[in-house]
């Protein structure tokens, strides 16, 4: 069962519009995005982690988009997210975090969501 959190649907729609030739998938297991040596180091909990949106672009690194709601502001989630980011980047992925407090229109699926996302996405286009 695919669990889609707030903001993910609108971000995926905008990504499809901005990157029509990219392959965009949701809820991709972290394990599938890592180099073999990083896979061996995963804990049982990390084996269950997924990346919200993954964008496969020709001739560019894979872009992992994480939609971060208010739960990710805690120290515990901050540490978990930091370790996950390190694993992804060490496996030649790019990571883009979309935080609720920085992009409120995305989380409310309101007008202006595309402009908010574009601001953070520009370096990856």
Residue pairs with C-beta under 8 A, 6 or more apart in sequence:
2 26
2 27
3 27
4 26
4 27
5 52
5 67
5 69
6 67
6 69
6 100
6 107
7 67
7 69
7 98
7 100
7 103
7 106
7 107
7 109
8 26
8 52
8 53
8 67
9 109
10 106
10 109
10 113
11 52
11 53
11 65
11 67
11 98
11 106
11 113
11 117
12 24
12 26
12 53
14 113
14 114
14 117
14 118
15 22
15 24
15 53
15 55
15 65
15 117
15 121
16 24
17 114
18 118
18 121
18 125
19 55
19 57
19 125
21 57
21 58
22 55
22 56
22 57
22 58
23 55
23 56
24 53
24 54
24 55
24 56
25 53
25 54
25 56
26 52
26 53
26 54
27 50
27 51
27 52
28 50
28 51
28 54
28 64
29 47
29 49
29 50
29 51
30 42
30 46
30 47
30 49
30 50
30 51
30 84
30 87
30 88
31 39
31 42
31 46
31 47
33 51
33 54
33 62
33 64
33 88
33 91
33 93
34 42
34 87
34 88
34 91
35 90
35 91
35 92
38 87
38 90
38 91
41 87
42 87
46 83
46 84
46 87
49 84
51 64
51 65
51 66
51 88
52 65
52 66
52 67
53 64
53 65
53 67
54 62
54 63
54 64
54 65
55 62
55 63
55 64
55 65
56 62
57 63
61 92
61 93
61 94
62 92
62 93
62 94
63 93
63 94
63 95
63 96
63 124
64 88
64 93
64 94
64 95
64 96
65 96
65 97
65 98
66 81
66 84
66 95
66 96
66 97
66 98
67 98
67 106
68 81
68 97
68 98
68 99
68 100
69 100
69 107
70 100
70 101
71 77
72 78
72 81
72 99
73 101
81 97
85 95
85 97
88 95
89 95
94 124
96 120
96 121
96 124
98 106
98 117
98 120
100 106
100 107
102 116
102 120
103 113
103 116
103 117
103 120
104 110
104 116
105 111
105 112
105 113
105 115
105 116
106 113
106 116
106 117
